Amino acid sequence: MIFKQKQWKIEEQINVLSRLGMLLERGYSLNEGFEFLQLSIAKDKQIALKKSVDKLKDGQPFYQVLEDLQFHPLAVSFVFYAEKYGNLATSLQTVSKLLLRRKKEQDQLKKLLTYPIFLLCFTFLIFFIILNELLPQFMHMYQSFSITPNFFIRLFFWIQQNPLIIFSIVITVLIILIFILQMYKKRKNDIEIQLIIAKTPVIGRLFQLWQTYYLSYHISQLLKNGVSLMECFLYIEKDPKKTYFKSIVKKIQQMLLEGYKLEQAINSVPIWEKEFGQIIIHGQLTGKLEIELEVYSHSCIELFFERLEKMVRIAQPMIFGFIALWIIFMYMSIMLPSFEVMNNL
């Protein structure tokens, strides 16, 4: 009988990556590290780790082993680069800290949004009660007093009488939107899709900061290992989780062959921060490119999380504001008919 492999929770992944990094720092090999982790991990994961050890012994790259375990794409990418520049222990601890920080941000967002979303669902429930219980009585009152209902009451009554039509319209619109998005995606190449994301309001800047951090950090680590800058770009295009890098690197190479400066070639694909190209040129002039890129990557990731935290703080009051408007709308939908009837008595 074949059992489907259970997915690793993000907490379990962080634990494995962090502890494995610590073991490697203390002189353990990957095989020894995995064998040690099997002693203290849940039984349902021990078999998966044992298979991983066998794969490593057979010569399979570590990043592919993590990919087979269905680890987070960020962990797979970090290990892919670390196997090139050799500092695997540091990379494992770095990516575990990044994943932990992202998880904390996600948990904070869930915590902030749980009550507003519950309140929003509750108000929608009240709205449906109004539609099905109070609205028919209001319509009866209007008919009794020969009063013409206002636009909102007629709209509510139509919604209450035609739920299937509304449901069909919503589903049709969603299908059309999905179809349009799929067609649009097919007509755009990898670079164009990334540019669209980078130009999207609100999330565009976060996307640029993350991409800049990702690339500058890995280039700095490759340079520390004696890899030339152009070799770094050639290695980057093989990234297993960011296949669009291949198209980007080819475009940069083509522009360099056409006589453009490196800074111009890099800035021609604006999915990074504007100063990224300048940092590379300055680092080449000073001969300290690996140091400057590493420092710059740290500033990018700090700014990324600062902006993310700011967005999380803004999200809650915006939802509360929407709920307040929705409650006022429901209140008016109840009170207006009463006032109209009273005015016509």
C-alpha positions as CSV (number, residue, x, y, z in Angstrom):
1,M,0.0,0.0,0.0
2,I,1.3,3.5,-0.9
3,F,1.0,6.2,1.7
4,K,0.9,9.8,0.7
5,Q,3.7,11.8,2.3
6,K,2.5,14.2,4.9
7,Q,3.4,17.8,4.4
8,W,5.9,19.3,6.7
9,K,4.5,22.2,8.8
10,I,6.4,25.4,8.6
11,E,7.4,25.1,12.3
12,E,8.8,21.6,11.6
13,Q,10.8,22.9,8.6
14,I,12.2,25.8,10.6
15,N,13.2,23.4,13.4
16,V,14.9,21.0,11.0
17,L,16.8,23.7,9.1
18,S,18.0,25.5,12.2
19,R,19.1,22.4,14.0
20,L,20.8,21.0,10.9
21,G,22.7,24.3,10.5
22,M,23.9,24.1,14.1
23,L,25.1,20.5,13.6
24,L,27.0,21.4,10.4
25,E,28.7,24.3,12.2
26,R,29.9,21.7,14.8
27,G,31.5,19.5,12.2
28,Y,28.6,17.1,11.4
29,S,28.1,15.9,7.8
30,L,24.7,16.2,6.2
31,N,24.1,12.4,6.6
32,E,25.1,12.5,10.2
33,G,22.9,15.5,10.8
34,F,19.9,13.8,9.3
35,E,20.5,10.6,11.3
36,F,20.7,12.6,14.5
37,L,17.5,14.5,13.8
38,Q,15.7,11.2,13.3
39,L,16.1,10.5,17.0
40,S,14.1,13.5,18.1
41,I,11.5,14.1,15.4
42,A,7.9,12.8,15.1
43,K,7.6,9.2,14.0
44,D,5.7,10.1,10.8
45,K,8.7,12.2,9.6
46,Q,11.4,9.7,10.6
47,I,10.8,7.6,7.5
48,A,11.0,10.7,5.2
49,L,14.4,11.7,6.8
50,K,15.7,8.1,6.4
51,K,14.9,8.2,2.7
52,S,16.6,11.6,2.5
53,V,19.8,10.1,4.0
54,D,19.7,7.4,1.3
55,K,19.3,10.0,-1.4
56,L,22.2,12.0,-0.2
57,K,24.3,8.8,-0.1
58,D,23.3,8.2,-3.7
59,G,24.7,11.6,-4.6
60,Q,21.5,13.6,-5.0
61,P,22.0,17.3,-4.4
62,F,20.7,18.5,-1.0
63,Y,18.4,21.1,-2.5
64,Q,16.6,18.4,-4.5
65,V,16.3,16.4,-1.3
66,L,14.5,19.3,0.4
67,E,12.4,19.7,-2.8
68,D,11.3,16.1,-2.5
69,L,10.4,16.7,1.2
70,Q,8.2,19.6,-0.1
71,F,10.1,22.1,2.0
72,H,9.4,25.9,1.5
73,P,10.7,27.2,-1.9
74,L,12.9,29.7,-0.1
75,A,14.7,26.9,1.8
76,V,15.3,25.1,-1.5
77,S,16.7,28.2,-3.2
78,F,19.0,29.1,-0.3
79,V,20.4,25.5,-0.2
80,F,20.8,25.6,-4.0
81,Y,23.1,28.6,-3.7
82,A,24.9,27.4,-0.5
83,E,26.0,24.2,-2.3
84,K,27.8,26.4,-4.7
85,Y,29.5,28.8,-2.3
86,G,30.0,26.2,0.4
87,N,28.7,27.9,3.5
88,L,25.7,25.6,4.0
89,A,25.5,25.9,7.8
90,T,25.2,29.7,7.7
91,S,22.6,29.5,4.9
92,L,20.5,27.0,6.8
93,Q,20.4,29.2,9.9
94,T,19.7,32.3,7.8
95,V,16.8,30.8,5.9
96,S,15.3,29.3,9.1
97,K,15.4,32.8,10.7
98,L,13.8,34.3,7.6
99,L,11.0,31.7,7.6
100,L,10.5,32.2,11.4
101,R,10.2,36.0,10.9
102,R,7.7,35.5,8.0
103,K,5.7,33.1,10.1
104,K,5.6,35.7,13.0
105,E,4.3,38.3,10.5
106,Q,1.7,35.9,9.2
107,D,0.6,35.0,12.7
108,Q,0.3,38.7,13.7
109,L,-1.8,39.4,10.6
110,K,-4.1,36.5,11.4
111,K,-4.4,37.7,15.0
112,L,-5.2,41.2,13.9
113,L,-7.8,40.2,11.3
114,T,-9.5,37.4,13.2
115,Y,-12.0,39.6,15.1
116,P,-12.7,42.0,12.3
117,I,-13.4,39.2,9.9
118,F,-15.7,37.5,12.5
119,L,-17.5,40.8,13.0
120,L,-17.8,41.2,9.2
121,C,-19.3,37.7,8.8
122,F,-21.7,38.4,11.7
123,T,-22.9,41.6,10.1
124,F,-23.5,39.8,6.8
125,L,-25.5,37.3,8.7
126,I,-27.7,40.1,10.1
127,F,-28.1,41.5,6.6
128,F,-29.5,38.1,5.3
129,I,-31.8,38.0,8.3
130,I,-33.0,41.5,7.4
131,L,-33.5,40.4,3.8
132,N,-35.5,37.3,4.7
133,E,-37.4,38.4,7.8
134,L,-37.8,42.2,8.0
135,L,-37.9,43.1,4.3
136,P,-41.2,41.1,3.5
137,Q,-42.9,42.9,6.4
138,F,-41.7,46.3,5.2
139,M,-43.1,45.5,1.7
140,H,-46.4,44.5,3.3
141,M,-46.5,47.8,5.2
142,Y,-45.8,49.7,1.9
143,Q,-48.6,47.9,0.2
144,S,-51.0,48.5,3.1
145,F,-50.4,52.2,3.0
146,S,-50.1,52.4,-0.8
147,I,-46.6,53.8,-0.6
148,T,-44.0,53.4,-3.3
149,P,-40.8,51.9,-1.9
150,N,-37.6,53.8,-2.4
151,F,-34.8,52.5,-4.6
152,F,-32.8,50.7,-1.8
153,I,-35.9,48.9,-0.6
154,R,-36.7,47.8,-4.1
155,L,-33.1,46.7,-4.6
156,F,-33.1,44.7,-1.4
157,F,-36.4,43.1,-2.3
158,W,-35.1,42.1,-5.7
159,I,-32.0,40.5,-4.1
160,Q,-34.2,38.6,-1.7
161,Q,-36.4,37.4,-4.5
162,N,-33.6,36.4,-7.0
163,P,-30.7,34.8,-5.1
164,L,-30.0,32.3,-7.9
165,I,-29.6,35.0,-10.5
166,I,-27.2,36.9,-8.3
167,F,-25.2,33.7,-7.5
168,S,-25.1,32.9,-11.3
169,I,-23.9,36.4,-12.1
170,V,-21.1,36.3,-9.5
171,I,-19.9,32.8,-10.7
172,T,-20.0,34.0,-14.3
173,V,-18.0,37.1,-13.6
174,L,-15.4,35.1,-11.6
175,I,-15.1,32.5,-14.5
176,I,-14.6,35.4,-17.0
177,L,-12.0,37.1,-14.9
178,I,-10.1,33.8,-14.4
179,F,-10.2,33.2,-18.2
180,I,-9.0,36.7,-18.9
181,L,-6.1,36.4,-16.4
182,Q,-5.1,33.0,-17.9
183,M,-5.1,34.4,-21.5
184,Y,-3.2,37.5,-20.4
185,K,-0.6,35.4,-18.6
186,K,-0.1,33.3,-21.8
187,R,0.5,36.4,-23.9
188,K,3.2,37.7,-21.5
189,N,6.7,36.3,-21.0
190,D,8.3,35.7,-17.6
191,I,10.0,39.2,-17.5
192,E,6.8,41.0,-18.3
193,I,4.8,39.2,-15.6
194,Q,7.5,40.1,-13.0
195,L,7.4,43.8,-14.2
196,I,3.6,43.9,-13.7
197,I,4.0,42.6,-10.1
198,A,6.7,45.1,-9.5
199,K,4.5,48.0,-10.7
200,T,1.4,46.8,-8.7
201,P,0.4,49.4,-6.0
202,V,1.1,48.5,-2.4
203,I,2.8,45.1,-3.0
204,G,5.1,46.3,-5.8
205,R,7.6,47.9,-3.5
206,L,7.6,44.8,-1.2
207,F,8.3,42.6,-4.2
208,Q,11.2,44.8,-5.3
209,L,12.7,44.8,-1.9
210,W,12.5,41.1,-1.6
211,Q,14.0,40.5,-5.0
212,T,16.8,42.9,-4.3
213,Y,17.6,41.2,-1.0
214,Y,17.4,37.8,-2.5
215,L,19.8,38.5,-5.4
216,S,22.3,40.8,-3.5
217,Y,22.6,38.3,-0.7
218,H,23.3,35.3,-2.9
219,I,25.7,37.2,-5.2
220,S,27.6,38.5,-2.1
221,Q,28.0,34.9,-0.8
222,L,29.1,33.6,-4.3
223,L,31.6,36.4,-4.6
224,K,33.1,35.5,-1.2
225,N,33.8,32.0,-2.6
226,G,35.8,33.4,-5.4
227,V,33.1,33.3,-8.1
228,S,33.3,36.2,-10.6
229,L,30.3,38.5,-11.1
230,M,29.4,37.2,-14.5
231,E,29.7,33.6,-13.2
232,C,27.3,34.6,-10.5
233,F,24.7,35.6,-13.1
234,L,25.2,32.3,-15.0
235,Y,24.6,30.4,-11.8
236,I,21.6,32.5,-10.8
237,E,19.8,31.6,-14.1
238,K,19.8,28.0,-12.9
239,D,17.7,28.9,-9.8
240,P,15.2,26.0,-9.4
241,K,12.5,28.1,-7.8
242,K,12.8,31.3,-9.8
243,T,12.8,30.2,-13.4
244,Y,12.2,33.7,-14.7
245,F,15.8,34.5,-13.7
246,K,16.9,32.7,-16.8
247,S,15.1,35.2,-19.1
248,I,16.4,38.1,-17.1
249,V,20.0,37.0,-17.2
250,K,19.8,36.4,-20.9
251,K,18.4,39.9,-21.4
252,I,21.3,41.4,-19.3
253,Q,23.8,39.4,-21.3
254,Q,22.3,40.5,-24.6
255,M,22.5,44.2,-23.5
256,L,26.1,43.8,-22.5
257,L,27.0,42.3,-25.9
258,E,25.3,45.3,-27.5
259,G,27.6,47.7,-25.6
260,Y,25.4,48.8,-22.7
261,K,27.0,49.4,-19.3
262,L,26.3,46.8,-16.6
263,E,24.3,49.3,-14.6
264,Q,22.1,50.0,-17.6
265,A,21.6,46.3,-18.3
266,I,20.6,45.6,-14.7
267,N,18.2,48.6,-14.5
268,S,16.6,47.6,-17.7
269,V,14.7,45.0,-15.7
270,P,13.3,47.1,-12.9
271,I,12.2,44.3,-10.5
272,W,14.9,45.5,-8.1
273,E,15.5,48.7,-6.2
274,K,16.8,51.5,-8.3
275,E,20.1,51.8,-6.5
276,F,20.9,48.1,-7.0
277,G,22.9,48.7,-10.2
278,Q,24.8,51.6,-8.6
279,I,25.7,49.4,-5.6
280,I,27.3,46.9,-8.0
281,I,29.3,49.5,-9.9
282,H,30.5,51.2,-6.7
283,G,31.5,47.8,-5.2
284,Q,33.5,46.9,-8.3
285,L,35.3,50.3,-8.2
286,T,36.2,49.8,-4.5
287,G,37.0,46.1,-4.9
288,K,34.7,45.3,-2.0
289,L,31.6,44.3,-3.9
290,E,30.9,41.2,-1.8
291,I,30.9,43.3,1.4
292,E,28.8,46.1,0.1
293,L,26.2,43.7,-1.4
294,E,25.9,41.8,1.9
295,V,25.4,45.0,3.9
296,Y,22.9,46.3,1.3
297,S,21.0,43.0,1.4
298,H,20.5,43.3,5.2
299,S,19.2,46.9,4.8
300,C,16.7,45.6,2.1
301,I,15.3,42.8,4.2
302,E,14.9,45.1,7.3
303,L,13.1,47.6,5.2
304,F,11.0,44.8,3.7
305,F,9.8,43.7,7.1
306,E,9.3,47.3,8.3
307,R,6.9,48.0,5.4
308,L,5.2,44.6,5.9
309,E,4.5,45.4,9.6
310,K,3.2,48.8,8.6
311,M,0.8,47.3,6.1
312,V,-0.4,44.8,8.8
313,R,-1.1,47.7,11.2
314,I,-3.1,49.6,8.6
315,A,-5.2,46.6,7.5
316,Q,-7.1,46.3,10.7
317,P,-8.5,49.8,11.0
318,M,-9.4,49.7,7.3
319,I,-11.5,46.6,7.8
320,F,-13.1,48.2,10.9
321,G,-13.9,51.3,8.8
322,F,-15.6,49.1,6.2
323,I,-17.6,47.3,8.9
324,A,-18.7,50.6,10.4
325,L,-20.0,51.8,7.0
326,W,-21.7,48.5,6.4
327,I,-23.5,48.7,9.8
328,I,-24.6,52.3,9.0
329,F,-25.9,51.0,5.7
330,M,-27.9,48.3,7.4
331,Y,-29.2,50.7,10.0
332,M,-30.4,53.1,7.3
333,S,-32.0,50.2,5.4
334,I,-34.1,49.4,8.5
335,M,-34.9,53.0,9.6
336,L,-35.7,54.6,6.3
337,P,-38.8,52.5,5.6
338,S,-40.0,53.2,9.1
339,F,-39.6,56.9,8.6
340,E,-41.4,56.8,5.2
341,V,-44.3,54.9,6.6
342,M,-44.6,57.4,9.6
343,N,-44.4,60.3,7.2
344,N,-47.3,59.0,5.3
345,L,-49.6,58.2,8.2
